[in-house]
Amino acid sequence: MDQKQSFNLNTDFLVSFTSVFMKFVFVIIFVYVIVLILNFLRDKFVNKVTNARKDDISELLIILNKIFFISGFGFIIGNIVQFIFCKMTHYNSVFNPINFKGDWDYLTYGVILIFIGIGLKAANKVLKNDKIE
């Protein structure tokens, strides 16, 4: 296997992690929406008693906040460990300057996920404060 083929495999591998994460998030949202619809239909036709407590969206925001926040740190730690292992394997070669292009993709994705998690937490806080008034 030559150098060009291994690079292509690594590129597909990078796309795989981020796409699997996004598919996981979409599946969670899709299942949660189905549960919301089923609960709505149950309350509408079966129980016929109104429930004043509606924290459905708040619970979804809490779940997504935790997933994005934890996954963001996971991507950052994974990228740092991957970078260290990659540099350890090339340690015996001539000292090459550090190439930051393409080595920190997971790190930037992790930082973006952390900021999305912080935004979801702020949205949940605003939603809670809006319900109190």
C-alpha beads as a LAMMPS data file, in Angstrom:
LAMMPS data file: protein, C-alpha beads

133 atoms
132 bonds

1 atom types
1 bond types

-500.0 500.0 xlo xhi
-500.0 500.0 ylo yhi
-500.0 500.0 zlo zhi

Masses

1 110.0

Atoms # bond

1 1 1 0.000 0.000 0.000
2 1 1 1.553 3.287 -1.017
3 1 1 1.365 6.632 0.773
4 1 1 -1.439 8.014 -1.392
5 1 1 -3.781 5.095 -0.700
6 1 1 -3.267 5.307 3.067
7 1 1 -4.044 9.032 2.965
8 1 1 -7.313 8.334 1.147
9 1 1 -8.264 5.737 3.742
10 1 1 -7.515 8.218 6.511
11 1 1 -9.685 10.854 4.831
12 1 1 -12.608 8.443 4.618
13 1 1 -12.002 7.531 8.237
14 1 1 -12.239 11.196 9.259
15 1 1 -15.518 11.681 7.441
16 1 1 -16.862 8.540 9.051
17 1 1 -16.520 9.712 12.665
18 1 1 -18.206 13.047 12.123
19 1 1 -20.956 11.577 9.971
20 1 1 -21.636 8.809 12.506
21 1 1 -21.936 11.432 15.249
22 1 1 -24.361 13.534 13.229
23 1 1 -26.425 10.461 12.306
24 1 1 -26.538 9.577 16.016
25 1 1 -27.815 13.069 16.885
26 1 1 -30.436 12.951 14.106
27 1 1 -31.646 9.540 15.296
28 1 1 -32.007 10.859 18.861
29 1 1 -33.995 13.876 17.655
30 1 1 -36.147 11.708 15.370
31 1 1 -36.971 9.217 18.151
32 1 1 -37.693 12.057 20.562
33 1 1 -40.077 13.678 18.067
34 1 1 -41.893 10.351 17.611
35 1 1 -42.232 10.018 21.392
36 1 1 -43.552 13.594 21.587
37 1 1 -46.152 12.852 18.914
38 1 1 -47.211 9.630 20.631
39 1 1 -47.511 11.424 23.982
40 1 1 -49.539 14.184 22.370
41 1 1 -51.903 11.699 20.751
42 1 1 -52.191 9.770 24.011
43 1 1 -53.039 12.940 25.933
44 1 1 -55.445 14.104 23.233
45 1 1 -57.463 10.922 22.725
46 1 1 -56.853 8.543 25.638
47 1 1 -56.385 10.544 28.838
48 1 1 -58.350 13.710 27.968
49 1 1 -56.956 15.280 31.145
50 1 1 -54.759 18.275 30.521
51 1 1 -51.345 18.216 32.089
52 1 1 -49.901 21.632 32.878
53 1 1 -46.325 20.323 32.998
54 1 1 -44.764 20.479 29.533
55 1 1 -41.000 20.027 29.834
56 1 1 -40.604 18.010 26.644
57 1 1 -38.438 20.480 24.743
58 1 1 -36.452 21.240 27.883
59 1 1 -35.602 17.560 28.302
60 1 1 -34.481 17.336 24.667
61 1 1 -32.261 20.388 25.139
62 1 1 -30.700 18.819 28.247
63 1 1 -30.008 15.532 26.422
64 1 1 -28.511 17.286 23.395
65 1 1 -26.465 19.590 25.654
66 1 1 -24.848 16.631 27.398
67 1 1 -24.225 14.746 24.141
68 1 1 -22.638 17.729 22.382
69 1 1 -20.569 18.762 25.394
70 1 1 -19.196 15.288 26.167
71 1 1 -18.650 14.453 22.490
72 1 1 -16.821 17.744 21.962
73 1 1 -14.301 16.873 24.642
74 1 1 -14.087 13.344 23.228
75 1 1 -13.217 14.644 19.767
76 1 1 -10.608 17.018 21.238
77 1 1 -8.936 14.328 23.348
78 1 1 -9.114 11.857 20.472
79 1 1 -7.453 14.327 18.111
80 1 1 -4.650 15.080 20.569
81 1 1 -4.002 11.368 21.158
82 1 1 -4.097 10.696 17.408
83 1 1 -1.635 13.536 16.786
84 1 1 0.742 12.233 19.489
85 1 1 0.643 8.686 18.127
86 1 1 1.172 9.953 14.583
87 1 1 4.225 11.963 15.663
88 1 1 5.596 8.992 17.655
89 1 1 5.521 6.778 14.577
90 1 1 7.416 9.379 12.555
91 1 1 9.886 10.154 15.351
92 1 1 12.724 8.237 13.704
93 1 1 12.496 10.279 10.512
94 1 1 14.244 13.569 9.909
95 1 1 12.734 16.395 11.953
96 1 1 10.009 17.817 9.784
97 1 1 8.300 21.078 10.638
98 1 1 4.914 20.605 12.246
99 1 1 2.183 20.599 9.645
100 1 1 -1.057 21.918 11.105
101 1 1 -2.985 21.476 7.889
102 1 1 -5.365 18.530 8.210
103 1 1 -4.013 17.311 11.560
104 1 1 -6.464 19.205 13.745
105 1 1 -9.814 18.480 12.077
106 1 1 -11.257 16.619 15.065
107 1 1 -10.039 19.354 17.411
108 1 1 -11.913 22.082 15.566
109 1 1 -14.985 19.864 15.295
110 1 1 -14.803 19.218 19.051
111 1 1 -14.562 22.928 19.852
112 1 1 -17.590 23.587 17.644
113 1 1 -19.525 20.841 19.442
114 1 1 -18.632 22.306 22.846
115 1 1 -19.906 25.736 21.802
116 1 1 -23.116 24.179 20.470
117 1 1 -23.518 22.419 23.837
118 1 1 -23.045 25.721 25.664
119 1 1 -25.639 27.316 23.381
120 1 1 -28.119 24.525 24.093
121 1 1 -27.587 24.994 27.831
122 1 1 -28.231 28.735 27.470
123 1 1 -31.359 28.016 25.425
124 1 1 -32.623 25.682 28.132
125 1 1 -31.948 28.334 30.782
126 1 1 -33.857 30.957 28.791
127 1 1 -36.724 28.480 28.299
128 1 1 -36.873 27.797 32.051
129 1 1 -36.828 31.518 32.910
130 1 1 -39.559 32.187 30.355
131 1 1 -41.827 29.574 31.949
132 1 1 -41.471 31.114 35.410
133 1 1 -42.815 34.522 34.327

Bonds

1 1 1 2
2 1 2 3
3 1 3 4
4 1 4 5
5 1 5 6
6 1 6 7
7 1 7 8
8 1 8 9
9 1 9 10
10 1 10 11
11 1 11 12
12 1 12 13
13 1 13 14
14 1 14 15
15 1 15 16
16 1 16 17
17 1 17 18
18 1 18 19
19 1 19 20
20 1 20 21
21 1 21 22
22 1 22 23
23 1 23 24
24 1 24 25
25 1 25 26
26 1 26 27
27 1 27 28
28 1 28 29
29 1 29 30
30 1 30 31
31 1 31 32
32 1 32 33
33 1 33 34
34 1 34 35
35 1 35 36
36 1 36 37
37 1 37 38
38 1 38 39
39 1 39 40
40 1 40 41
41 1 41 42
42 1 42 43
43 1 43 44
44 1 44 45
45 1 45 46
46 1 46 47
47 1 47 48
48 1 48 49
49 1 49 50
50 1 50 51
51 1 51 52
52 1 52 53
53 1 53 54
54 1 54 55
55 1 55 56
56 1 56 57
57 1 57 58
58 1 58 59
59 1 59 60
60 1 60 61
61 1 61 62
62 1 62 63
63 1 63 64
64 1 64 65
65 1 65 66
66 1 66 67
67 1 67 68
68 1 68 69
69 1 69 70
70 1 70 71
71 1 71 72
72 1 72 73
73 1 73 74
74 1 74 75
75 1 75 76
76 1 76 77
77 1 77 78
78 1 78 79
79 1 79 80
80 1 80 81
81 1 81 82
82 1 82 83
83 1 83 84
84 1 84 85
85 1 85 86
86 1 86 87
87 1 87 88
88 1 88 89
89 1 89 90
90 1 90 91
91 1 91 92
92 1 92 93
93 1 93 94
94 1 94 95
95 1 95 96
96 1 96 97
97 1 97 98
98 1 98 99
99 1 99 100
100 1 100 101
101 1 101 102
102 1 102 103
103 1 103 104
104 1 104 105
105 1 105 106
106 1 106 107
107 1 107 108
108 1 108 109
109 1 109 110
110 1 110 111
111 1 111 112
112 1 112 113
113 1 113 114
114 1 114 115
115 1 115 116
116 1 116 117
117 1 117 118
118 1 118 119
119 1 119 120
120 1 120 121
121 1 121 122
122 1 122 123
123 1 123 124
124 1 124 125
125 1 125 126
126 1 126 127
127 1 127 128
128 1 128 129
129 1 129 130
130 1 130 131
131 1 131 132
132 1 132 133
